[in-house]
Amino acid sequence: MNSYGVRDVEKLLGLSRSTIRSLIAAGFVTPERGPRGAWRFSFQDLILLRTAQALADSRVPARRIMRSMRELRRHLPDTMPLSGLNIGAVADRVVVREGGSRWAAESGQYLLGFDGDPADGSLSVIERSDAGQESDAEAWFDRAAALESEDVDAAQGAYEHAIDIDGTYLDAYINLGRLLHDAKRLAKALDVYRQAIKSCGDDPVLLFNLGVLLEDMKRGTEAMDAYARAVHADPAMADAHYNLALVCEKLGKPKDAIRHMARYRVLTANKTR
């Protein structure tokens, strides 16, 4: 089975490294680890990455993207079929067409169309309909997502406004924390993640992102705790086991490191079967 490195994904799909990392952190894809811990992406991952980014560019809320990605991951073939793939929409359903067969990926309000082969970067949005009235918090979330590539400060303010309206808006906390982390505003990102945990509980993606942030802040023991809580919340979160194994090794906990690395290998092996 072919696999692709981060540079391949950047070249084929036209996505920046920070965008790829954000899509991974959000849980849209779970690439394997290759030599020296480098990410290796499958054909399925290429489709999911490109589709998730196209949906995000069209301002589809992250929670809806996640539902579509979860179902697409279950049904996509391991390689590009000779008949080709078309991801589009019929009425209120996201539909995948493979040759003469069609199947629904996930019910939703957005009418989005994608066409082409994601392996050569040709997947594109071809249609979108009005999804109806969004809540005020979702409207601010969508505005923030659209502003991220243009004005980080404005995007931060919009995410904060969404959280002010809905103090349990998990996706807004996750995106805001990641935005601040990427902007090197580490202390502020830490405050956001801690408030998110108080308001939303132990979400595995939130805890994983917190662990990555704490590692970058050279706070290994706290990072280990965050990753441990992430795998407790979602025992199938392979990347959290992997990162936890590396942190445990650095902190002189070889037995824990071996245990979590073994769990990571089991999870990733199951994914490729």
C-alpha positions in Angstrom: 0.0 0.0 0.0 1.4 3.4 -0.9 2.1 5.9 1.8 2.9 9.6 1.7 5.0 11.9 3.9 4.2 15.4 5.1 6.1 16.9 2.2 4.1 14.8 -0.3 0.9 15.9 1.3 2.0 19.6 1.1 2.8 19.2 -2.6 -0.1 17.0 -3.7 -2.9 18.8 -1.8 -1.5 22.3 -1.4 -1.9 22.3 2.4 0.5 24.0 4.7 2.2 22.0 7.4 0.3 23.9 10.1 -3.0 23.1 8.4 -2.1 19.4 8.2 -1.1 19.3 11.9 -4.4 21.1 12.8 -6.4 18.6 10.9 -4.6 15.7 12.6 -5.0 17.3 16.0 -8.7 17.8 15.3 -9.0 14.1 14.7 -10.0 14.2 11.0 -7.1 11.9 10.1 -4.9 9.5 12.2 -1.8 8.9 10.1 0.7 6.2 11.0 4.1 6.8 12.3 7.1 5.8 10.1 10.8 5.8 10.8 11.9 8.3 13.4 8.3 9.0 14.3 7.5 10.8 11.0 3.8 10.8 9.9 2.9 8.5 7.0 -0.4 9.1 5.2 -2.5 6.6 3.4 -4.7 7.1 0.3 -7.6 7.3 2.6 -5.9 10.0 4.6 -5.3 12.1 1.5 -9.0 12.0 0.7 -10.0 12.8 4.3 -7.5 15.7 4.5 -8.6 17.3 1.3 -12.2 16.8 2.0 -11.9 18.2 5.6 -10.1 21.2 4.4 -12.6 21.9 1.6 -15.4 21.7 4.1 -13.6 24.0 6.5 -12.9 26.5 3.7 -16.6 26.5 3.0 -17.2 27.3 6.7 -18.9 24.1 7.6 -18.7 23.8 11.5 -16.1 21.4 12.7 -18.5 19.1 14.5 -20.3 18.5 11.2 -17.0 17.9 9.4 -16.1 15.4 12.1 -19.3 13.4 11.6 -18.7 13.2 7.8 -15.1 12.2 8.2 -15.9 9.5 10.7 -18.3 7.8 8.2 -16.0 8.4 5.2 -13.1 6.7 7.0 -15.2 3.6 7.5 -16.2 3.2 3.8 -13.4 4.5 1.7 -11.3 2.0 -0.3 -7.6 1.6 0.5 -6.6 2.7 -3.0 -8.1 4.8 -5.8 -10.5 2.5 -7.6 -10.3 2.4 -11.4 -13.8 3.8 -11.6 -12.7 6.9 -9.6 -14.4 8.6 -6.7 -16.8 11.5 -6.5 -17.8 13.0 -3.2 -20.9 15.2 -3.5 -24.3 15.8 -2.2 -27.9 14.7 -2.9 -30.6 16.6 -1.1 -29.5 16.6 2.6 -26.9 13.7 2.3 -23.2 13.7 1.7 -22.8 11.0 -1.0 -19.9 9.1 -2.3 -20.1 7.7 -5.8 -17.8 4.9 -6.8 -18.4 3.7 -10.4 -22.1 2.9 -10.6 -22.7 2.6 -6.9 -23.5 5.4 -4.5 -23.7 5.6 -0.7 -24.5 8.2 1.9 -21.7 9.3 4.2 -23.6 11.4 6.7 -26.8 13.3 6.9 -26.4 17.0 7.1 -27.8 20.4 6.1 -25.0 21.5 3.8 -25.1 20.7 0.1 -21.4 20.4 -0.9 -19.8 18.9 -3.9 -16.3 17.6 -4.5 -14.9 16.2 -7.7 -11.5 14.8 -8.7 -8.6 12.8 -7.4 -7.3 14.1 -4.1 -3.9 12.4 -4.8 -3.2 15.1 -7.5 -4.8 17.9 -5.5 -7.8 18.3 -7.8 -10.6 17.8 -5.3 -12.7 21.0 -5.1 -15.9 22.3 -3.8 -18.4 22.7 -6.6 -21.6 23.6 -4.9 -23.0 24.9 -1.6 -26.5 25.8 -0.5 -27.8 28.0 2.3 -27.8 25.8 5.4 -30.4 27.9 7.2 -30.1 30.1 10.3 -27.1 29.3 12.5 -27.0 30.1 16.2 -25.1 33.2 17.2 -22.3 31.1 18.7 -21.9 29.1 15.5 -22.0 32.3 13.4 -19.1 33.7 15.4 -17.3 30.3 15.1 -17.7 30.3 11.3 -16.5 33.9 11.2 -13.4 33.0 13.2 -12.6 30.1 11.0 -12.7 32.3 7.9 -10.5 34.9 9.5 -7.7 32.5 10.6 -5.6 32.8 7.5 -6.1 36.6 7.2 -6.1 38.1 10.7 -5.1 36.0 13.8 -6.2 38.7 16.2 -9.6 39.0 14.7 -10.0 35.3 14.6 -9.1 35.1 18.2 -11.6 37.7 19.1 -14.3 35.9 17.1 -13.6 32.6 18.8 -13.7 34.3 22.2 -17.0 35.9 21.3 -18.4 32.4 20.4 -17.3 31.1 23.8 -18.8 34.1 25.6 -22.2 33.2 24.0 -21.8 29.5 24.6 -19.4 28.6 27.4 -19.5 24.9 26.5 -18.6 25.4 22.8 -15.9 22.7 22.6 -14.9 23.3 19.0 -14.4 27.0 19.6 -12.1 26.2 22.6 -10.1 23.7 20.5 -9.7 26.0 17.6 -8.8 29.0 19.7 -6.2 27.0 21.7 -4.6 25.7 18.5 -4.6 29.2 16.9 -2.9 30.6 20.0 -0.4 27.7 20.1 0.5 28.2 16.4 1.0 31.9 17.1 3.4 31.1 19.9 1.0 32.6 22.5 1.6 29.6 24.7 0.5 30.9 28.1 -2.8 32.2 26.6 -3.4 28.9 24.8 -2.8 27.1 28.2 -5.4 29.3 29.8 -7.9 28.5 27.0 -7.4 24.7 27.3 -7.7 24.7 31.1 -10.9 26.7 30.9 -12.2 24.4 28.2 -11.6 21.3 30.5 -13.5 23.0 33.3 -16.4 23.9 31.0 -16.5 20.8 28.7 -14.8 18.0 30.6 -12.1 15.6 29.5 -12.5 15.6 25.7 -9.7 13.5 24.2 -8.8 15.9 21.4 -8.7 18.8 23.9 -6.4 16.8 26.2 -4.2 15.7 23.3 -3.7 19.3 22.2 -3.0 20.3 25.8 -0.3 17.6 26.0 1.3 18.9 22.8 1.3 22.4 24.2 2.8 21.4 27.5 5.5 19.5 25.7 6.4 22.7 23.8 6.4 24.6 27.1 9.0 22.0 28.4 6.5 20.8 31.1 6.9 17.1 30.6 5.2 15.8 33.7 2.1 17.8 33.0 2.2 16.7 29.4 2.3 13.1 30.5 -0.7 13.6 32.7 -2.6 15.3 29.8 -1.9 12.4 27.4 -2.8 9.9 30.1 -6.2 11.6 30.5 -6.6 11.6 26.7 -6.1 7.9 26.4 -8.4 7.3 29.4 -11.1 9.3 27.7 -10.4 7.6 24.3 -8.4 4.3 24.6 -8.3 4.0 20.8 -6.5 7.4 20.3 -3.3 6.1 18.8 -1.4 9.3 18.6 -2.0 10.0 22.3 -0.5 6.6 23.1 2.4 7.3 20.9 3.1 10.8 22.4 2.6 9.4 25.9 5.2 6.6 25.2 7.8 9.2 24.1 7.1 11.4 27.2 7.3 8.4 29.5 10.6 7.4 28.0 12.0 11.0 28.5 10.8 11.0 32.1 12.5 7.7 33.0 9.4 5.5 32.9 10.4 2.7 30.5 7.7 0.2 31.5 5.0 2.8 30.8 6.7 3.8 27.6 6.8 0.2 26.3 3.1 -0.4 27.3 1.8 2.7 25.4 4.0 2.1 22.4 2.7 -1.5 22.2 -0.8 -0.2 22.4 -0.1 2.4 19.6 1.2 -0.4 17.4 -1.8 -2.6 18.0 -4.2 0.3 17.2 -2.3 1.3 14.0 -2.0 -2.3 12.9 -5.8 -2.7 13.2 -6.4 0.4 11.2 -4.5 -1.0 8.2 -6.2 -4.4 8.1 
